[in-house]
Amino acid sequence: MNRRLFTLAATALAALSVSSQTLAADELRVMVHSSFSLPKPLLAQFETQNKIKLVIIKGGDAGEMLNKLILTRARPVADAVFGIDNTLIGKALAAGVLEPTLPQTASAPDAHLGTALAAVDYGFVTLNYDKAAVDKSGVALPKTLQELALPAYTGWLVTPNPATSSTGYAFLLATISGLGEEPAFAWWAQMRGNGLKVVKGWSEAYYTDFARNKGAYPLVVSYATSPAAEVFYSKEKITESPTASLNLHGGVFRQVEGVGLVKGGGQRAAALKFVDFMRSAPVQKALQTEMWMYPALAGTALAEVMRHAVEPAAFEAPAAHVIASQGAAWVARWTKVVLK
């Protein structure tokens, strides 16, 4: 988050806290990250069936959203939260912003999220490549991350900064988990000397610098579902995606997002119904082409376009408690190795 906007952000949070006091008894406040999206008729159906008004509070990137919950934990501004994932659950529990255990009737615990969150969806942060740009280069795709650091691939990769982007952070965690801490930072140092470009966030990396969008970089840190989104949103009718995933050892992170109850929030009964709603069949179907994630509920049929979003066979992710205890130090070290 831009430090220059701290005062404005603090003012906005204060206003949010004040406004939350005036909410009616039949309103359910749900904090979500900026990528949250579901069809309006589906949300309206939840309101009608449960006789409650949904107040959706968009909290920015998932990390920023969690920080807002922490800053307002003395006077919670939400009753439920969606979008905390396995990179943030340790921090959320340590800060005491979640009810630590959901009733078993709400959902079965997920190994990646523990008992405080019910898994809603999952996805994979991985490398994407532009097929046309790779073909034009005449260079075969690298088979390992180590190969990507060779001179033949100078200026090939753009990545979001892990200090400012959850996508970039997940990719950093994958390299550490897959390669080992010391080899991972050695690799990042090599990539710095091999023309690696670092930008603030995923949108800038994908829509400005990625070759698919007329940028200069054939590879971008993105998602396994991005090729499917390319087909879905294409202005022309296409049957194959112009991009594909490059799943290399040490370069794939499995992200799991969950929904849970904010500690100290109200509307407990309605909040629990919202947890079930997020795991219901209609939501599990809709989120695939709304938020471009895979459904967490086993047995959910995949949308046809998701055939372009092949799940990686292997992935890496440190345990949540390791991320919570070492994540900040890893980001600081990455910043020193790559940017300073």
N, C-alpha and C positions, 0 to 999 in steps of 0.2 A: 504494500500500500504506500502511495506517495506520502512521504513524511510531511511535505508542505501542506497536505490536506488534513493533518491531524486535528487541528482546532475545529475545522468544519465538521469532521467526522464525529468529534466529541459532542459538538452542539447538536448534530443530527441524532446521536444516540440519546442525548438528554431529552430531546423532543419526543423521540420514540418511546422512551420510558414514561414520560408524562401522558402521552396519548394512550398508552396501554391501560392506564388507570380508568379510562372512560369507556372501555369496551363493555358491551352489553353481556348479560349472563349467558346468552345463547350464541356467543361467538367463540370460535376456536382459533387461536393464534398459532400459526405454523411457520417456523423459520426455515427457509430453504436457501440453497446456493443459487447463483445466477443462472445456472444451466437447467434449473427445474422447469419442466414443461409437460403439461398434460392437457388433453382436449377439454375445453370449457364445459361441454355437456356432461362429461364424466365427473368433473368437480361439482357441477350443479346437482347431479344425481346423488352424490354423497350428502350434500346439504339437505336435499329433500327427504331422503331416507332417514337421516338422523336428526332432522329438525334443528339444524345448527348452521350458522353462517361461518364460512371459512374466511379467515383473514390471513392471506399469504404474505409473508414478510421476506423479501429477497435480501439476503445478507451479503451479497458479493461472492467472490471466490470462496470455496469451502473453508480455507484457512481463515479468511477474513470473517466469514460467518461465525466460526467458532470463537474468534477473538471478541466478537460482539456479544456472544452469549456469556463469555467470561467477564467482560466489562460490566454487564448488567445482571450478574448472578444474584446480587443482593435484592434486586427487584426485577425478576424475570420478565422479559418482553415477549416470551413465547411459551406455549404450553407443550408443543411438540416440535421436533426438528428432523428434517430430512437432509441427508447429504454428507454427514460425517462418515469418513471411510476408515479403512485400516491403516492409513498413514496418520490419522488424527485421533483415533479412539483413545490411545494411551494418554494424550494430552487432555482430552475431554474428561476422562475419568479422574485424572490427577487434579484437575481444576474443580471437580465436583459439580459440573453443570448438568449432568444426566442422572436420572434415577438409575441406580446401578443394576437393577434387575427388572425385566419385563415379566409379567405373568406368563406362564406356559401357554395359557389360552390365546395369548396374542401371537406367539410364534415360537418356533424351536430356535435355540441359540445357534449362532453361526460361529464356527471355530475362529474365523478371522476377526470377528467383532465382539465376541464374548456375550454376556447376558444383557447388556444395556441397550443394544440395538438389534433390531430385526433386519436381516439382509433383504434388500429390495432389488438390487441389480448388481452386476459386475461388468468389468471391462478390462481391456489390456492396453497399457501404454507401450508402444513399440515404435519401430522405425517404419515410415512409409516412403515409398519411392515413386517418382514419376516415370512411367514406362517410356515415354517418348524421349525424355531427357537422357535416360540411361542408354537407350538404343543409339541416340545421336552421339554419345560420348565414345562409343566403341569399346568401353571398358566393362568387363563382366562384374556383376554385383559381388561385393565382398562376402566371404563365407563366415567370417568371424569379426568381432569388434576390433581385434588386433590388426586384421588386414585393412580395416577402414582407416587406420592411422598411418598407412603407407603413402608414399608420395603420389601414387596413381590416383588417390582419392582426395587430393588436396582441394579444399573448397567445396566439398560435397555436402556437408551436414550443417543444418541450422537447428538449434535447440532453444526452447524456452529456459530462462534462468530459474534454477531450483529455488532461489531465494524469493522469487516473485510469482512463481507459477507452480500450481499443484502438478501439472503435467511434467514439467521439468524436474520437479522434486521426485516424482515417482520414477522417472528414468534414472536419476542419480542413485536412488535406492536399489534399483535393479542391477546397476553396474557393481555396486558394493556387495550385494548379496550374491551375484553370479560369479564375479571375478575374485572377490576378496577385497578387503579394504585397501591394502597397500597397492596391489596390482591395478585396482580401479582408479586410484588417484594418479598412478603412473600413466595409465591410459589417457586420462583426461589431460594430463600435461602434454602428452604426445599430440592429442587432438588440437590443443591450443596452437601448437606449432604447425599444424596441418590445415590451417584455414577454417577452423571451427567458428561459426558465427553464433553469438548468443544474443537473444532478444528478450524483452520483458515477459511476453506471454504467448500462449499457444496461437491465438488469432493472428498476431503479427507474424509469427513463424510460418504459419500455414498459408495465410492469404496475401502476404507481402513477399516473403523470401523463398518460398517453396516454388520449384520450377513449374509445377502444375498451374500456378497462378502467375506465370511470367516472371518469377523470381529467378535467382541464379543458382539455387541449391537443389540438386536432384534428390536429396534425402532430408527428411524432417522428422522430428520426434512428434508422434501423433498417436492415433488409436487404431486398433484392429478393425474397428467399425467404420473408419473414415472412407475406405474404398466403397463400401455400401452406400454411404451418404453421397458420394460423388455420383453414383448411378441414380439415386433417388431424386436428387436436386438438379440433375442435368437438364438443360433447356431442350436438348435434342434427345430423342428416344435412343438409348444405347443399351446394349446387352452385356457389355463387359466394362469393367471400371478402368479408367485411364491411370489409376494408381493401384498399388498393392502393398501389402505388409512385408517387411523383411525382418523375420524373427530370428535374431541371433542370440546365442548364449550370453547372458549378462545384459541383454538389452530388452527384456520383456518383463513388465511388472503387472501383476494381477491386482486390480483395484476392486474393492467390495464396498458399496455404499449402503447405509442403513437408515432406519427411522426409529426414533425413540422418544421418550418423554423427558422434558426439561425439568430438572429438579426445582421444586418450588413453584412450578407453573400450576395453573388451575385446569379445570375441565378434564379431569383425569379420565372419566368414562368416555367422553368424546374423543380424547387423544388416543385412547386404546383402540377405538373404532377406526381412527385414521391409520393407525399402524396396520390393522387388518386390511383396510382399504388399499394401502400401498402394495400389499401382497396379494390382492385379489386378481382373478384372471383378466378382467378388462384392463386394469392398470398394467399388469405384466405384459400384456400384448401391446398396449399403446406406447409404453416407454421406449420400445425398441426403435421406433422411427420418430419419436419426440426428443428423447435424450440420448439416443444412439448408444445404448447399453444393452447387455444381454440380461434376460429375466432371471432372477434368482430362484424363482419357484420352479422346482423340478417338474418336468412334463409339459411346460408351456411351449406351445408351438411357435417356431420362429417365423417372422415375416418373410415373404418370398425374397425381398431384396437382401436379406441378411445372408444369403448364399454367397454374397461377395465379401462377407465379413467372417472369414475362416478363423476359428479360435486357434491360437498358438498351442502347439503340443506341449510346450514346457514354458515355465515362467519362474521368476525369482522375486522374492519379497522377504525382507527381514521380519521377524516377529514384531507385533505391535509394541511390546514393552521395550524392545531394543530401539525401535524407531523413536519412541517417546524419550528415551534416555540419551540417545546419541545423535538423533536427527539434526538438532541445531548445530552441534559441533561439526557434523559432516558438511552441512551447508556452508559454514564459516570456512572450513578447510577448502572446499570446492572453490569458493570465491577467491581465496588467496592463490590457489593453483591456477585457475583459469582466467581470472580477470585482473589480478594485481601483479 
